[in-house]
Structures are given as C-alpha cells and as structure tokens.
Amino acid sequence: MSNLTMKKADIIAVAIVIPICLYVFYESTKWPVPALLGRPFVVPRGVAALLVVAALILLYRALKGRAFLLESPLVGVDFWRVIGVAVLTFGYLPIVEPLGFTTTTFLYMLLFAWVLGERRWPRLILFAILVPLVVFALFSTALHVPLPRGGLENVLRAHGFAAIFR
C-alpha cells in the first residue's frame, strides 16, 4: 500500500476549524460583562485561540509535506468505532439539557469507552464517574459556568445535596 497521509484531511479540518473559531470570537464580543461573573468570554476565546494555533500548525505541516502518515484507511472495526463515537456525540447533545450534565455525561463516557473497546467494567465505571465530576468541579465550581441540571440533579438538590449542585 502506498504511503497515505492526512494532508487532505488536515487542510479540510483547518478550513472548518478556523471559521468556527473566528465565529466564537465574533459572538463573544456581544456578550455582556456582568459585575459578579468577571469575564465569561475568556474561556471560549482562550479555547478558540488555542484551536487556531493548532490549526495553523496542522496547515503548515500539511503544506510542507510533513502531514502525519496514515497506517491504513479506516476499515472494519476502526471505521465502526468512529461511526459509533460520532453517533454517541450527536445523541448526547440534544439530551444533555433535559437530563442534566452529570447524568448524561456519565452515560456518554461509559458508552464512549465501551465503543472504543474498553471491556473492563471497573475501568469503565471509574472513567465514567471521574470525567463528569472533574469537569463539573472545574466549570461549575472553579469557573462558575452553569451546567445543565436535569431531573437527577434537581432531586438531589431537593434532598439536601444543594451544596454539591450549586
């Protein structure tokens, strides 16, 4: 098989990512700056800036002929894993608001790791518990970014766990 590279895919990814990042910068200029929250636009702009830098590095490597080599095209199990993760991700988006962040993200991470091939249940459960808790702690507690609360979070708040789910 000839040496396959990611050159074309890298250029397409750059053409998609950079306009999205520019749109995030544009939209964040319209956000109000509430007195108690500080600057809510810092995180999305920081992520967008890092993505632009990464995209430019990717573009540079692709245009210089130093794109990463592809060992083989996606076929068989690898192809279906990519499809499975895409389906999970697009399924996650519409249900995170009604079900809540922690519940939905727990289920998503559990299925995500399983689709990618992890079959050891202790690892699956640990991964599915730790990721939502760390992300929740970082965004909700440290950065004061409200995350969607669903039925489970509202029930826990009503039964004395309000300090956890602020």
C-alpha positions as CSV (number, residue, x, y, z in Angstrom):
1,M,0.0,0.0,0.0
2,S,1.3,3.5,-0.8
3,N,2.1,5.9,1.9
4,L,-1.2,7.6,2.8
5,T,-1.0,10.9,4.6
6,M,-3.5,13.1,6.3
7,K,-2.7,16.1,4.1
8,K,-6.1,16.4,2.5
9,A,-8.0,15.7,5.8
10,D,-5.8,18.2,7.6
11,I,-6.5,21.0,5.1
12,I,-10.2,20.3,5.3
13,A,-10.1,20.3,9.1
14,V,-8.3,23.7,9.1
15,A,-10.9,25.1,6.7
16,I,-13.6,24.1,9.1
17,V,-12.0,24.9,12.4
18,I,-10.7,28.4,11.7
19,P,-14.0,29.9,10.7
20,I,-15.7,28.3,13.7
21,C,-13.1,29.9,16.0
22,L,-13.5,33.3,14.3
23,Y,-17.2,33.0,14.8
24,V,-16.7,32.3,18.5
25,F,-14.5,35.4,18.8
26,Y,-17.2,37.5,17.0
27,E,-20.1,36.2,19.1
28,S,-18.2,36.6,22.4
29,T,-17.7,40.3,21.6
30,K,-21.5,40.7,22.0
31,W,-21.7,39.1,25.5
32,P,-22.4,41.3,28.4
33,V,-19.9,41.5,31.2
34,P,-21.9,41.0,34.5
35,A,-20.2,42.5,37.5
36,L,-20.2,39.4,39.6
37,L,-19.1,36.9,37.0
38,G,-16.0,38.6,35.8
39,R,-15.2,37.9,32.2
40,P,-17.3,35.0,30.8
41,F,-15.8,35.3,27.4
42,V,-12.3,34.4,28.5
43,V,-12.7,30.6,28.3
44,P,-14.3,30.4,24.8
45,R,-11.8,32.9,23.4
46,G,-8.9,31.0,25.0
47,V,-10.1,27.7,23.6
48,A,-10.7,29.3,20.2
49,A,-7.2,30.9,20.2
50,L,-5.5,27.6,21.0
51,L,-7.5,25.8,18.3
52,V,-6.5,28.5,15.8
53,V,-2.8,28.0,16.7
54,A,-3.2,24.2,16.5
55,A,-5.0,24.5,13.1
56,L,-2.2,26.8,11.8
57,I,0.4,24.3,12.8
58,L,-1.6,21.5,11.2
59,L,-1.9,23.6,8.0
60,Y,1.9,24.3,8.0
61,R,2.7,20.7,8.4
62,A,0.3,19.7,5.6
63,L,1.6,22.3,3.1
64,K,5.2,21.4,3.8
65,G,4.6,17.8,3.1
66,R,5.0,16.7,6.7
67,A,1.5,15.6,7.4
68,F,1.2,12.6,9.7
69,L,1.3,9.2,7.9
70,L,-1.9,7.1,7.9
71,E,-1.0,3.4,8.6
72,S,-4.2,2.3,6.9
73,P,-7.5,3.7,5.9
74,L,-10.4,3.3,8.3
75,V,-12.0,0.0,7.6
76,G,-13.7,-2.7,9.6
77,V,-13.8,-2.3,13.4
78,D,-12.0,1.1,13.4
79,F,-14.5,2.5,10.9
80,W,-17.4,1.4,13.1
81,R,-15.8,2.8,16.2
82,V,-15.5,6.2,14.6
83,I,-19.2,6.0,13.5
84,G,-20.2,4.8,17.0
85,V,-18.5,7.7,18.7
86,A,-20.0,10.2,16.2
87,V,-23.5,8.8,16.8
88,L,-23.0,8.9,20.6
89,T,-21.7,12.5,20.4
90,F,-24.6,13.8,18.3
91,G,-27.0,11.8,20.5
92,Y,-25.5,13.4,23.6
93,L,-26.1,17.0,22.5
94,P,-29.9,17.1,22.5
95,I,-30.3,15.1,25.7
96,V,-27.8,16.9,27.9
97,E,-30.2,19.8,28.7
98,P,-33.3,17.8,29.7
99,L,-31.3,15.0,31.6
100,G,-28.6,17.2,33.1
101,F,-24.9,17.3,32.7
102,T,-23.7,14.8,35.2
103,T,-26.2,12.1,34.3
104,T,-25.8,12.4,30.6
105,T,-22.0,12.8,30.7
106,F,-21.7,9.7,32.9
107,L,-23.7,7.6,30.3
108,Y,-21.8,9.2,27.4
109,M,-18.4,8.4,28.9
110,L,-19.4,4.9,29.8
111,L,-20.6,4.2,26.3
112,F,-17.7,6.1,24.7
113,A,-15.1,4.0,26.4
114,W,-17.1,0.8,25.6
115,V,-17.4,1.7,21.9
116,L,-13.7,2.3,21.8
117,G,-13.0,-1.2,23.0
118,E,-12.6,-1.0,26.8
119,R,-14.3,-4.0,28.4
120,R,-13.1,-4.0,31.9
121,W,-16.0,-2.8,34.0
122,P,-14.0,-1.3,36.9
123,R,-12.2,1.0,34.5
124,L,-15.4,1.8,32.6
125,I,-17.2,2.8,35.7
126,L,-14.2,4.8,37.2
127,F,-13.8,6.7,33.9
128,A,-17.5,7.4,33.6
129,I,-17.6,8.8,37.2
130,L,-14.4,10.7,37.3
131,V,-14.7,12.6,34.0
132,P,-18.1,14.3,34.7
133,L,-17.0,15.0,38.3
134,V,-13.8,16.7,37.3
135,V,-15.4,18.7,34.5
136,F,-18.3,19.7,36.8
137,A,-15.8,20.7,39.5
138,L,-13.7,22.7,37.1
139,F,-16.6,24.5,35.3
140,S,-19.3,24.8,37.9
141,T,-17.2,25.4,41.0
142,A,-13.9,26.9,39.8
143,L,-15.0,28.8,36.7
144,H,-18.6,29.5,37.8
145,V,-20.0,28.3,34.5
146,P,-23.6,27.0,34.9
147,L,-24.0,23.5,33.6
148,P,-27.4,22.0,32.6
149,R,-29.3,20.5,35.5
150,G,-31.7,17.6,34.8
151,G,-34.1,15.6,36.9
152,L,-31.5,13.7,38.9
153,E,-29.6,16.9,39.9
154,N,-32.9,18.6,40.9
155,V,-34.0,15.6,43.0
156,L,-30.6,15.6,44.8
157,R,-30.7,19.3,45.4
158,A,-34.2,18.9,46.9
159,H,-32.9,16.2,49.3
160,G,-30.1,18.0,50.9
161,F,-27.3,17.9,48.3
162,A,-27.7,21.5,47.3
163,A,-24.1,22.3,48.3
164,I,-22.8,19.9,45.6
165,F,-25.1,21.1,42.8
166,R,-24.9,24.9,43.1
